[in-house]
């Protein structure tokens, strides 16, 4: 039994030494740098006509449409095609936000 305890103690020490020596050869910066690689912007997702391109979240205290104060503007992850613009079309009362969609700007 004493030999078995010595063997396992020796095995644990060897494993700890091996672990510390291999751990030092892989700096943690490798993984941090990999996380900083930007996504490719070549293939941006296009917003379809029924997909909102953004929202203007307004203050819920003001119920009159002409007195709503915009708190922030949220863009969608998709973008409008080059010949369309993201313009305000709808008012989502439940979300308390104006909804923007891709449309041709008419003058």
N, C-alpha and C positions, 0 to 999 in steps of 0.2 A: 504494500500500500504506500509506503514512504517513497518507493521508486516511482510510482505513478504520479504522486504529487510533485516530485522533482521534475519529471518529464513535462507535465502540463505547465508548471511554472516556467520552465525553460522555453517551451513553445510559445507562451504568452509574451515573454520578453522578446523573442525573435520576431514575432508578428508585430509588436509595437515598434521595434527598430526598423523593420521593413516599411511599415506604414509611414513613419516619420520621414524616411529617406525618399520614398516615392512622392509623398505629398509636397516636398520642397521643389521637385522638378517641374511641377505644373502650377505656375502662378495663377492666382485667382483672376488676374487682369485679363487673361485670355477669354474667360467667360463674360466678363463685364464688357469688353470690347465687342464681342459678338452681339450683345444685346443692343449696342448703339448703332448697328448697321441700319441705315434708313431703308424703308421700303421703296421699291421702284415706283416712280410716278408716271412711267410710260403708259401703264394700263389703268387709267383712272376710270372708275365706274361712272357711267352716264345716268343722270336722273331722267326717268321717263316722265311723260306728261302728268301721270297720276301720282307720281312720287314727289313728296315735298323736297325742295332743295334747301329749305330753312324755315325757322320759326322765330317770331318775335314775341317773347314771353312778356306779358304786361302785368301791371299791378292789379290784383284782384279787388282792391278796395273801391276802385272807380268802375261803376257799372255802365256809365254812359260811354258809347263807342268813341265820341269825339274828345273825351277827357282821359283816356287811358294812357298811363305813363309806361313806356317800354323799359323793362328792367334789364333785359339782355337779348342778344340775338344769337341763336344757335344754328350753325350750318350743318347740313347733312354730310355724310361721307361721300356722296355722289356729287357730280358737278354738271352744270348745264352744258349742252352742246354749244359750240362757238357762235352759232347764229341765234341763240336764245338767251334771254336774261332771266334771272331769278327775281320775280316780282310778287308782290302781295296780292293774293286772290281770295282767300277765305279767312273766316274768323271762327276758330274752334273754341266755343264757349267753355266746354268741359276742360280743355287743356289750358284755358286762359292764354291763348296765343294766336297771333295772326299767322296764317300759313302761307308760305311763299312757294311758287311753282315755276317751272321753266316755261316761258312763253315769249313770243315775238312782241317786242315793244312797239305799240302803235302810237302814232302821234296825233 
